[in-house]
């Protein structure tokens, strides 16, 4: 599933093509994705200007004067900027046309979403899907002190707490495993048993790893490709993820794989205590 770096790479890729452009057409194929397409979406968007692009967690935001279009890539979705005369394929469900080009959402499994939040409904942060999200890990509100304070009553494993998204948003499965390795924290450690010093290491690791993944175009996930049709290459730098049985790059101990919350976790039993 595309995680925060992949979504941010997508946002940076579409932004120069969309910001300041007037919507000239909307194409909806089928009735929707995870949820039905908003009613009268074409009438809502055509003739209006994309003022800016944004991201909240794994949600891509296209901001207009009268509201915000929310796009989620789901498990298999990706966005491309294409000439407006390129015919759609089987899994192309949504087009946002801006003159001679268009933004196209392809989603084979149809777990993505295209939703509308009208300005009259208040801040986009109040949207049902966004209101419970934690702080952004690459913004000023995220710190070791924040992690420490928010986990004093959390007995769940730190890996699960990171994935929950209500304390810090967007640290998905791949980057949680990598961050915990860099911070030398065992993913099974109860969150409330981690002290401030170790949270200092973890907060810094999360920031560094997410920033590096964005700069390297994200990871080559099974279903993710960037706006330019290319996959990222951060996976070449994995220390633990998907390396079960392989020697740790630091101490040569075999990397272990366990299941936490139905998701695979990879860690070094020697480096991560």
C-alpha positions as a Markdown table, in Angstrom:
| # | Residue | x | y | z |
|---|---|---|---|---|
| 1 | Unk | 0.0 | 0.0 | 0.0 |
| 2 | Unk | 1.4 | 3.5 | -0.8 |
| 3 | Unk | 2.5 | 5.2 | 2.4 |
| 4 | Unk | 3.3 | 8.8 | 3.2 |
| 5 | Unk | 6.4 | 9.1 | 1.0 |
| 6 | Unk | 4.7 | 7.6 | -2.0 |
| 7 | Unk | 1.7 | 10.0 | -1.6 |
| 8 | Unk | 4.0 | 13.0 | -1.1 |
| 9 | Unk | 6.0 | 12.0 | -4.2 |
| 10 | Unk | 2.7 | 11.9 | -6.1 |
| 11 | Unk | 1.7 | 15.3 | -4.7 |
| 12 | Unk | 5.0 | 16.8 | -5.8 |
| 13 | Unk | 4.6 | 15.2 | -9.2 |
| 14 | Unk | 1.1 | 16.5 | -9.9 |
| 15 | Unk | 1.4 | 20.0 | -8.3 |
| 16 | Unk | 3.2 | 21.8 | -11.2 |
| 17 | Unk | 0.6 | 20.4 | -13.7 |
| 18 | Unk | -2.5 | 21.3 | -11.6 |
| 19 | Unk | -1.9 | 24.3 | -9.5 |
| 20 | Unk | -3.4 | 27.4 | -11.1 |
| 21 | Unk | -5.2 | 25.4 | -13.7 |
| 22 | Unk | -8.9 | 25.5 | -14.5 |
| 23 | Unk | -10.9 | 22.3 | -14.5 |
| 24 | Unk | -12.4 | 21.8 | -17.9 |
| 25 | Unk | -13.9 | 18.3 | -17.5 |
| 26 | Unk | -14.5 | 15.4 | -15.1 |
| 27 | Unk | -14.9 | 11.8 | -16.1 |
| 28 | Unk | -16.3 | 9.2 | -13.7 |
| 29 | Unk | -16.3 | 5.5 | -14.6 |
| 30 | Unk | -18.3 | 3.1 | -12.7 |
| 31 | Unk | -20.2 | 4.4 | -9.6 |
| 32 | Unk | -17.3 | 4.9 | -7.3 |
| 33 | Unk | -14.4 | 3.3 | -5.6 |
| 34 | Unk | -14.4 | 2.5 | -1.8 |
| 35 | Unk | -17.3 | 4.9 | -1.5 |
| 36 | Unk | -19.6 | 6.3 | -4.3 |
| 37 | Unk | -18.4 | 9.3 | -6.2 |
| 38 | Unk | -19.8 | 12.6 | -4.9 |
| 39 | Unk | -23.0 | 13.6 | -6.5 |
| 40 | Unk | -22.7 | 16.1 | -9.3 |
| 41 | Unk | -18.9 | 16.2 | -9.0 |
| 42 | Unk | -18.5 | 17.4 | -12.6 |
| 43 | Unk | -20.8 | 20.4 | -11.9 |
| 44 | Unk | -19.0 | 21.1 | -8.7 |
| 45 | Unk | -15.5 | 21.3 | -10.2 |
| 46 | Unk | -15.8 | 22.4 | -13.9 |
| 47 | Unk | -14.9 | 26.0 | -14.3 |
| 48 | Unk | -13.1 | 26.2 | -11.0 |
| 49 | Unk | -9.3 | 26.7 | -10.4 |
| 50 | Unk | -7.0 | 24.3 | -8.5 |
| 51 | Unk | -5.5 | 26.8 | -6.1 |
| 52 | Unk | -3.0 | 24.5 | -4.4 |
| 53 | Unk | -2.2 | 20.9 | -3.6 |
| 54 | Unk | -1.7 | 19.4 | -0.2 |
| 55 | Unk | -1.4 | 16.2 | 1.8 |
| 56 | Unk | -2.8 | 15.0 | 5.1 |
| 57 | Unk | -1.3 | 11.6 | 6.1 |
| 58 | Unk | -2.0 | 9.4 | 3.0 |
| 59 | Unk | -4.7 | 11.7 | 1.6 |
| 60 | Unk | -3.9 | 13.9 | -1.4 |
| 61 | Unk | -5.7 | 17.2 | -1.3 |
| 62 | Unk | -6.6 | 19.5 | -4.2 |
| 63 | Unk | -7.7 | 22.8 | -2.9 |
| 64 | Unk | -10.3 | 25.0 | -4.6 |
| 65 | Unk | -11.8 | 28.3 | -3.4 |
| 66 | Unk | -15.1 | 26.5 | -2.7 |
| 67 | Unk | -13.7 | 23.3 | -1.2 |
| 68 | Unk | -11.2 | 20.5 | -1.3 |
| 69 | Unk | -11.1 | 17.3 | -3.4 |
| 70 | Unk | -9.8 | 14.4 | -1.4 |
| 71 | Unk | -8.0 | 11.5 | -3.2 |
| 72 | Unk | -6.9 | 8.3 | -1.5 |
| 73 | Unk | -4.8 | 5.8 | -3.5 |
| 74 | Unk | -6.1 | 2.8 | -1.5 |
| 75 | Unk | -4.0 | -0.4 | -1.9 |
| 76 | Unk | -3.3 | -0.3 | -5.6 |
| 77 | Unk | -4.1 | 3.2 | -6.9 |
| 78 | Unk | -1.8 | 5.6 | -8.7 |
| 79 | Unk | -2.2 | 9.0 | -10.4 |
| 80 | Unk | -0.8 | 10.0 | -13.8 |
| 81 | Unk | -0.7 | 13.3 | -15.7 |
| 82 | Unk | -1.5 | 12.5 | -19.3 |
| 83 | Unk | -2.6 | 14.3 | -22.6 |
| 84 | Unk | -6.3 | 14.6 | -22.5 |
| 85 | Unk | -6.8 | 12.5 | -25.6 |
| 86 | Unk | -5.3 | 9.3 | -24.1 |
| 87 | Unk | -8.1 | 6.7 | -24.0 |
| 88 | Unk | -8.9 | 5.2 | -20.6 |
| 89 | Unk | -8.1 | 1.6 | -19.8 |
| 90 | Unk | -10.0 | -1.0 | -17.8 |
| 91 | Unk | -9.0 | 0.3 | -14.3 |
| 92 | Unk | -9.0 | 4.0 | -15.0 |
| 93 | Unk | -11.9 | 5.3 | -12.9 |
| 94 | Unk | -11.5 | 9.1 | -12.6 |
| 95 | Unk | -10.2 | 11.9 | -14.8 |
| 96 | Unk | -9.8 | 15.5 | -13.9 |
| 97 | Unk | -9.2 | 17.5 | -17.1 |
| 98 | Unk | -7.4 | 20.8 | -17.3 |
| 99 | Unk | -7.4 | 21.7 | -21.0 |
| 100 | Unk | -4.9 | 19.7 | -23.0 |
| 101 | Unk | -4.0 | 17.4 | -20.1 |
| 102 | Unk | -5.7 | 15.4 | -17.4 |
| 103 | Unk | -5.1 | 13.8 | -14.0 |
| 104 | Unk | -6.1 | 10.1 | -14.2 |
| 105 | Unk | -6.7 | 7.8 | -11.2 |
| 106 | Unk | -6.1 | 4.1 | -11.9 |
| 107 | Unk | -7.1 | 1.6 | -9.2 |
| 108 | Unk | -7.3 | -2.1 | -10.1 |
| 109 | Unk | -8.6 | -3.1 | -6.6 |
| 110 | Unk | -10.9 | -0.1 | -6.2 |
| 111 | Unk | -10.0 | 0.5 | -2.5 |
| 112 | Unk | -9.1 | 4.1 | -3.3 |
| 113 | Unk | -11.5 | 7.1 | -2.9 |
| 114 | Unk | -12.4 | 10.4 | -4.5 |
| 115 | Unk | -14.4 | 12.6 | -2.1 |
| 116 | Unk | -15.4 | 16.3 | -1.9 |
| 117 | Unk | -15.4 | 18.6 | 1.2 |
| 118 | Unk | -17.2 | 21.8 | 0.6 |
| 119 | Unk | -15.8 | 25.0 | 2.2 |
| 120 | Unk | -19.1 | 25.7 | 3.8 |
| 121 | Unk | -18.6 | 22.5 | 5.9 |
| 122 | Unk | -15.7 | 24.1 | 7.7 |
| 123 | Unk | -12.0 | 23.3 | 7.8 |
| 124 | Unk | -10.8 | 20.3 | 5.9 |
| 125 | Unk | -9.3 | 19.1 | 9.2 |
| 126 | Unk | -12.9 | 18.5 | 10.4 |
| 127 | Unk | -13.6 | 16.0 | 7.6 |
| 128 | Unk | -14.6 | 12.6 | 9.1 |
| 129 | Unk | -11.5 | 10.8 | 7.6 |
| 130 | Unk | -9.0 | 13.5 | 8.8 |
| 131 | Unk | -10.2 | 14.7 | 12.2 |
| 132 | Unk | -8.7 | 11.8 | 14.2 |
| 133 | Unk | -5.3 | 11.8 | 12.5 |
| 134 | Unk | -2.2 | 12.5 | 14.5 |
| 135 | Unk | 0.5 | 15.1 | 13.8 |
| 136 | Unk | 2.5 | 15.1 | 10.6 |
| 137 | Unk | 5.9 | 13.6 | 11.2 |
| 138 | Unk | 7.7 | 16.1 | 9.0 |
| 139 | Unk | 6.1 | 19.2 | 10.6 |
| 140 | Unk | 7.0 | 21.2 | 13.7 |
| 141 | Unk | 4.3 | 19.6 | 15.9 |
| 142 | Unk | 6.1 | 16.2 | 15.9 |
| 143 | Unk | 8.8 | 15.6 | 18.5 |
| 144 | Unk | 10.2 | 13.1 | 20.9 |
| 145 | Unk | 8.4 | 15.0 | 23.7 |
| 146 | Unk | 5.1 | 14.5 | 21.8 |
| 147 | Unk | 5.7 | 10.8 | 21.4 |
| 148 | Unk | 6.6 | 10.4 | 25.0 |
| 149 | Unk | 3.6 | 12.3 | 26.4 |
| 150 | Unk | 1.1 | 10.6 | 24.1 |
| 151 | Unk | 2.3 | 7.1 | 25.0 |
| 152 | Unk | 2.3 | 7.1 | 28.8 |
| 153 | Unk | -0.9 | 5.1 | 28.9 |
| 154 | Unk | -0.4 | 3.0 | 25.8 |
| 155 | Unk | 0.6 | -0.5 | 26.6 |
| 156 | Unk | 0.4 | -1.7 | 23.0 |
| 157 | Unk | 3.6 | -2.6 | 21.1 |
| 158 | Unk | 5.3 | 0.5 | 19.8 |
| 159 | Unk | 5.1 | -0.8 | 16.2 |
| 160 | Unk | 1.3 | -1.0 | 16.5 |
| 161 | Unk | 1.1 | 2.5 | 18.1 |
| 162 | Unk | 3.0 | 4.0 | 15.2 |
| 163 | Unk | 0.7 | 2.3 | 12.7 |
| 164 | Unk | -2.5 | 3.4 | 14.5 |
| 165 | Unk | -2.1 | 7.0 | 13.1 |
| 166 | Unk | -3.7 | 8.8 | 16.0 |
| 167 | Unk | -0.4 | 10.0 | 17.5 |
| 168 | Unk | 1.7 | 10.4 | 14.4 |
| 169 | Unk | 0.2 | 10.0 | 11.0 |
| 170 | Unk | 1.7 | 8.3 | 7.9 |
| 171 | Unk | 4.3 | 6.0 | 9.4 |
| 172 | Unk | 3.2 | 2.9 | 7.7 |
| 173 | Unk | 4.4 | -0.6 | 7.9 |
| 174 | Unk | 7.6 | -0.3 | 5.9 |
| 175 | Unk | 8.9 | 2.9 | 7.4 |
| 176 | Unk | 7.9 | 1.9 | 11.0 |
| 177 | Unk | 10.1 | -1.2 | 10.7 |
| 178 | Unk | 13.0 | 0.8 | 9.3 |
| 179 | Unk | 12.6 | 3.6 | 11.9 |
| 180 | Unk | 12.5 | 1.3 | 14.8 |
| 181 | Unk | 15.7 | -0.4 | 13.5 |
| 182 | Unk | 17.5 | 2.9 | 13.2 |
| 183 | Unk | 16.4 | 3.8 | 16.7 |
| 184 | Unk | 17.5 | 0.4 | 18.0 |
| 185 | Unk | 14.0 | -0.3 | 19.5 |
| 186 | Unk | 12.4 | -3.7 | 19.5 |
| 187 | Unk | 9.0 | -3.4 | 17.7 |
| 188 | Unk | 7.3 | -5.5 | 20.4 |
| 189 | Unk | 8.3 | -3.1 | 23.2 |
| 190 | Unk | 5.2 | -1.6 | 25.0 |
| 191 | Unk | 5.0 | 2.1 | 24.0 |
| 192 | Unk | 4.7 | 3.3 | 27.6 |
| 193 | Unk | 8.0 | 1.5 | 28.6 |
| 194 | Unk | 10.0 | 3.6 | 26.2 |
| 195 | Unk | 11.7 | 6.6 | 27.8 |
| 196 | Unk | 12.3 | 10.1 | 26.4 |
| 197 | Unk | 15.9 | 9.3 | 25.3 |
| 198 | Unk | 14.8 | 6.4 | 23.1 |
| 199 | Unk | 11.9 | 8.5 | 21.8 |
| 200 | Unk | 14.5 | 11.1 | 20.8 |
| 201 | Unk | 16.2 | 8.5 | 18.7 |
| 202 | Unk | 12.9 | 7.3 | 17.2 |
| 203 | Unk | 11.6 | 10.7 | 16.3 |
| 204 | Unk | 14.8 | 11.6 | 14.5 |
| 205 | Unk | 14.8 | 8.2 | 12.7 |
| 206 | Unk | 11.2 | 8.7 | 11.5 |
| 207 | Unk | 12.0 | 12.2 | 10.2 |
| 208 | Unk | 15.2 | 11.1 | 8.5 |
| 209 | Unk | 13.8 | 7.9 | 6.9 |
| 210 | Unk | 10.6 | 9.5 | 5.6 |
| 211 | Unk | 12.5 | 12.5 | 4.2 |
| 212 | Unk | 15.0 | 10.1 | 2.5 |
| 213 | Unk | 12.2 | 8.0 | 1.0 |
| 214 | Unk | 10.6 | 11.1 | -0.5 |
| 215 | Unk | 13.8 | 12.2 | -2.0 |
| 216 | Unk | 14.3 | 8.8 | -3.5 |
| 217 | Unk | 10.9 | 8.6 | -5.0 |
| 218 | Unk | 9.4 | 6.3 | -2.4 |
| 219 | Unk | 9.7 | 2.5 | -2.5 |
| 220 | Unk | 9.0 | 0.1 | -5.3 |
| 221 | Unk | 5.8 | -1.3 | -4.0 |
| 222 | Unk | 3.9 | -3.9 | -6.0 |
| 223 | Unk | 1.2 | -1.6 | -7.3 |
| 224 | Unk | 2.7 | 1.8 | -6.9 |
| 225 | Unk | 4.2 | 3.9 | -9.7 |
| 226 | Unk | 4.9 | 7.6 | -9.6 |
| 227 | Unk | 3.3 | 10.3 | -11.7 |
| 228 | Unk | 6.1 | 9.9 | -14.3 |
| 229 | Unk | 5.6 | 6.2 | -14.6 |
| 230 | Unk | 8.6 | 5.3 | -12.6 |
| 231 | Unk | 8.9 | 3.5 | -9.2 |
| 232 | Unk | 11.0 | 4.7 | -6.3 |
| 233 | Unk | 14.2 | 3.1 | -5.2 |
| 234 | Unk | 14.3 | 3.6 | -1.4 |
| 235 | Unk | 13.8 | -0.2 | -1.0 |
| 236 | Unk | 17.5 | -0.5 | -2.0 |
| 237 | Unk | 18.3 | 1.0 | 1.4 |
| 238 | Unk | 16.1 | -1.3 | 3.6 |
| 239 | Unk | 17.8 | -2.5 | 6.7 |
| 240 | Unk | 15.1 | -4.9 | 7.8 |
| 241 | Unk | 11.9 | -4.7 | 5.8 |
| 242 | Unk | 11.3 | -7.8 | 3.6 |
| 243 | Unk | 14.8 | -9.2 | 4.6 |
| 244 | Unk | 13.8 | -12.1 | 6.8 |
| 245 | Unk | 16.7 | -14.5 | 7.2 |
| 246 | Unk | 19.2 | -12.2 | 5.6 |
| 247 | Unk | 22.1 | -10.9 | 7.7 |
| 248 | Unk | 21.7 | -7.6 | 9.5 |
| 249 | Unk | 23.7 | -4.9 | 7.7 |
| 250 | Unk | 25.2 | -3.9 | 11.0 |
| 251 | Unk | 25.8 | -7.0 | 13.1 |
| 252 | Unk | 25.2 | -9.9 | 10.6 |
| 253 | Unk | 22.5 | -11.5 | 12.8 |
| 254 | Unk | 19.7 | -12.9 | 10.7 |
| 255 | Unk | 16.7 | -10.6 | 10.4 |
| 256 | Unk | 13.5 | -12.0 | 12.0 |
| 257 | Unk | 10.0 | -11.7 | 10.7 |
| 258 | Unk | 7.0 | -11.7 | 13.0 |
| 259 | Unk | 3.3 | -10.8 | 12.6 |
| 260 | Unk | 1.8 | -7.9 | 14.5 |
| 261 | Unk | -1.8 | -7.0 | 14.0 |
| 262 | Unk | -1.9 | -9.1 | 10.8 |
| 263 | Unk | 1.1 | -7.1 | 9.3 |
| 264 | Unk | 4.6 | -8.4 | 8.9 |
| 265 | Unk | 7.3 | -6.9 | 11.1 |
| 266 | Unk | 11.0 | -7.3 | 10.4 |
| 267 | Unk | 13.7 | -6.6 | 13.0 |
| 268 | Unk | 17.2 | -7.5 | 14.2 |
| 269 | Unk | 17.0 | -9.3 | 17.6 |
| 270 | Unk | 20.6 | -8.2 | 18.4 |
| 271 | Unk | 20.5 | -4.5 | 17.4 |
| 272 | Unk | 16.9 | -3.8 | 18.6 |
| 273 | Unk | 16.4 | -4.3 | 22.3 |
